[in-house]
Amino acid sequence: MKLRQLFGRRKEDSELLHELDSHLQHEIDDNIAQGMSANEARRQAYVKVGNPLVIRDRVFETNRIAWLEDLWRDLRYAARTLRKSPSFTLVALLVMALGIGANAAIYSFLDSLLLSSLPVSDPASLVVINWHGKGCCDGDSVMHSMSGGVYDDERGGSISPILPFGALSVLQDSSIFSDVFSYAHTRAVRAMNVSVNGQAEVVSGELVSGNYFRGLGISPAAGRLIFSEDDQVGAAPVIVASYAFAERHFGGATSALGQTLTLNGVPFTVAGVAPPEFFGVDPSQAPGMYVPMHNNLLLGANDPYPFTAKDYLDNNYYWVQAMARLRPGVTLAQAQAQLAPKFHQWVQATAANDKERAALPELVLREGRGGIDSLRREYSKPLFLLMTLVALILVIACSNVANLLLARASSRRREIAVRLSEGASRARVIRQLLTESVLLGAMGGALGVLLAFWGIRLLSALLAAHSDEGAMLHAHLNWHVLAVAAGLAVLTGLIFGLIPALQSTRMDLVSALKETRTSQSHSKPSGWRVSMSQVLVVGQIATTMLMLVAAGLFVRTLKNLESVNLGFNRNNVLLFTIDATKAGYKDPQISELYGRILDQLAAMPGVRSAGIARGSLIDGEDSMPISTVGGAPSPETRYMQIGPNFLTTMQIPILEGRDIGERDRPGSQPVAVISEEFARLNFPRQNPLGQHVMIWHDGEKKKLARDMEIVGVAKNARYGGLKRETLPVVYITYNQGFPPPDEMMYALRTAGDPLGFVDSIRNVVRRADAHLPVSEVRTQAGDVESKMHNEKILAELCTALALLALTIACVGLYGTISYTVARRTGEIGIRMALGAHRGPIVWMVLRQVIVMAAVGLAISVPIALGTSKFVASLLFDMKPNDPTAIVLAVLVLIAAALLAGGIPARRASKIDPMTALRHE
């Protein structure tokens, strides 16, 4: 049944029109009776009464049901109008879909990172407990030792969620919090040696307090969760497995219950399985299993720096993290005000001297709805940048569609003039035109959601390929993203439709009704008149220029990183890690085992050389010891434990002396190889060979020292990241007991593809000990690539977005110039009939392109210079206002503009004068 019939519109129309006609006829009869002619009597009656159709519409618009029917009628008319212009509709839909889809895809990651809540009960009442301070991590600090991360705060100083275990008792105020629960990622659980059914692998875990799951309000997928009785010394060792771990190893959550596995050589029983949507409170960690806090004593028994019961009582050892749940009615500000003095008083009591008391950390409570913000710190700025770029793309898309609508409106001038002349109000026509544009935006939004779905999958794969942390961004099309897409669809429909609607209804009705198709196409001819279409194109050019500059900056940053001189050959090198301490080995057994495996690996066919070190060169260690030479401190020195032939395997040249070799064994004279930079700083005018260096190593709980003889000088190699300056490095032997070896990395230089040796390597390690897992398998080239994953992603995405913006802007420029040429066909025909050559005709058209491009560049270049400073922290080895990036962006934009304008200019130069004049 039609909507009009449903609401009885025809009956109301007929009754209202009958009444109006009767009243109008009565006025006509009175005028004729007064002596007027029939035509004059009718005209005067219409002047007095009004147009019956207009009156009917005004009366009907007061009815809400009528308004709905009008909307339905407008939508049907808009759909028919768009269907009659398939080329215009297709182009506009594609442009809008690209703009809305790109925004929805990037917003989904922002939503996942910044707006989504933990999948727990009442996440809004959760609180993350941090501290903030200045100078809290230097030598004069109450933090005598720390196991956890510290980062710079926006207020200056440092902030961290790492606390002493004893501080939890101060925070457990029952009047403020209903629960205070803790968790930790110590050495013992950060990379556990897990053996299931005789198969060993490395799994990340998390130590949790007995009330951890209760505080979060989580229900198990199977079995039970960890209780307070499990978190006690002497309790039966149990774990809660993540849903992914249970699926991978036991085939499901229910099948995992009661299974026994060994963690670092200690048997544990699976008591339960966490729900599938729960990944922990820190999105960057995603632990494979959850272990009761006090089982840390069992898991770290074989560690070179074992965790002991005294560490729970050491108020100067910061290693545990805490969250809490606010009681109903208590605000975050109230909790902060009440607990901060208590925490300050407790920390003050842990200070040993006045220097420590002068730099005490302050308690900082933050909202815990989204959990720990480690991923936010890494990805929020790049994602906000990408969100800005896709918003600019949407602006360009709206301008482009508005341009198309302006061109289309010129062909509908007569239609709109007829509607206005028949009594339709300007507001009514504008409403109809806006309905068309909103319908176009809605259809583009629907198509954009489909593009966003594929875009999210593509971005997720890109992030996962370049970063393990990126794989933990669980973006998807939820109702937040769909709401944003719907809002953008309606908003953009109104924005790009408003200007054409206003302009198309502002006309001289008499001249518009007199226009024929020919006169319409040539009305208001003229070359230098500034039109709204040209203004929109200039805006697109300026916006595209900003995006091209951003893309240029990040592409040059990536090139700078890729061109960094590493000092070693990263090609054809396979890296993997073994930690024998997790399998129960202790020094000197560890050194003997590592040496035996190294010899077997070096003897493998296709292996040119093999070496061993504690970590890769490019990873480095941030917290390193202070080295002294002859009692004098050596500035900012790093050290690295290596084995025989490591420098040779990495192809780091020995400039003087020798490499560390087989003769450097336990019991022999401790030796060291120093870097060229270390020799320059410490032995500027003397031969370093035979000199001695004193290495001081700060272990987690004690300080060690060793005097070593320098036997060689190696060429400088990039150590500890790509963006650091070249630092002095001392290479020491791993098997001389200083510091005691634990986890070690093997480096194999191969004759072919390094990844083709993985299975053979696993067999060698399995023959040495089946309980030794091989972990962190990657190539050295891949290891280097991983250090620039953010820059690589930004460069790739910014370039893709800039090219998309450039394409849309060129389409708009092409459409504007083509429309201008079409309107000036007669003028061009006359010029050519009078003897004008093709060259001047082409220049006449291109001159307009050049002027619009020049104006766009004049607007955008100063803006680019002023705003590029906001991305300075994301750049490397270049200034934000890099002239090369700006010049390249200008050249690319000019070339694209000339190409987009050159096609219609060439077409204009080929116009046949006779055809054009005949058309005229």
Salt bridges, closest charged atoms under 4 A:
ASP13 OD1 - ARG9 NE 3.02
ASP13 OD2 - ARG56 NH1 3.50
GLU27 OE1 - LYS48 NZ 3.42
ASP30 OD2 - HIS26 NE2 3.33
GLU40 OE2 - ARG43 NH2 2.95
ASP57 OD1 - ARG9 NH2 3.96
ASP57 OD1 - ARG56 NH2 2.96
GLU69 OE2 - ARG4 NE 3.54
ASP70 OD1 - ARG9 NH1 3.98
ASP70 OD1 - ARG73 NH2 2.44
ASP70 OD2 - ARG431 NH2 3.59
ASP74 OD1 - ARG428 NH2 2.88
ASP74 OD2 - ARG431 NE 3.45
ASP111 OD1 - HIS480 ND1 3.05
ASP153 OD2 - HIS132 NE2 3.44
ASP153 OD2 - ARG155 NE 3.17
ASP153 OD1 - ARG366 NH2 3.21
GLU154 OE2 - ARG366 NH2 3.59
ASP173 OD2 - LYS342 NZ 2.68
ASP179 OD1 - ARG214 NH2 2.70
GLU201 OE2 - HIS249 NE2 2.54
GLU206 OE2 - HIS185 NE2 2.82
ASP230 OD2 - ARG224 NH1 2.74
ASP231 OD1 - HIS294 ND1 2.82
ASP303 OD1 - ARG187 NE 3.15
ASP311 OD1 - LYS701 NZ 3.40
ASP314 OD2 - LYS701 NZ 3.13
ASP354 OD1 - ARG357 NH2 2.91
GLU356 OE2 - HIS144 NE2 2.91
ASP373 OD2 - ARG366 NH1 3.87
ASP373 OD1 - ARG377 NH1 2.79
GLU378 OE2 - HIS789 NE2 3.73
GLU415 OE1 - ARG412 NE 3.02
GLU436 OE1 - ARG408 NH1 3.61
GLU436 OE1 - ARG412 NH1 2.91
GLU515 OE2 - ARG413 NH2 3.01
GLU562 OE1 - LYS559 NZ 3.96
ASP579 OD2 - LYS582 NZ 3.68
GLU592 OE2 - ARG596 NE 3.19
ASP619 OD2 - ARG778 NH2 3.54
ASP619 OD1 - LYS787 NZ 2.42
GLU621 OE2 - ARG614 NH1 3.33
ASP622 OD1 - ARG724 NH2 2.57
GLU662 OE1 - ARG665 NH2 3.58
ASP664 OD2 - ARG658 NH1 2.97
GLU677 OE2 - ARG680 NH2 2.62
ASP698 OD1 - LYS703 NZ 3.52
ASP707 OD1 - HIS692 ND1 2.72
ASP742 OD2 - ARG187 NH2 2.61
ASP742 OD1 - ARG614 NE 3.06
ASP769 OD1 - HIS771 ND1 3.36
GLU776 OE1 - ARG778 NH1 3.86
ASP783 OD1 - ARG778 NE 3.77
GLU791 OE2 - LYS723 NZ 2.52
GLU796 OE2 - LYS792 NZ 3.59
GLU827 OE2 - ARG824 NH2 2.82
GLU827 OE2 - ARG831 NE 3.18
ASP882 OD2 - ARG556 NE 2.65
GLU920 OE1 - HIS522 NE2 3.26
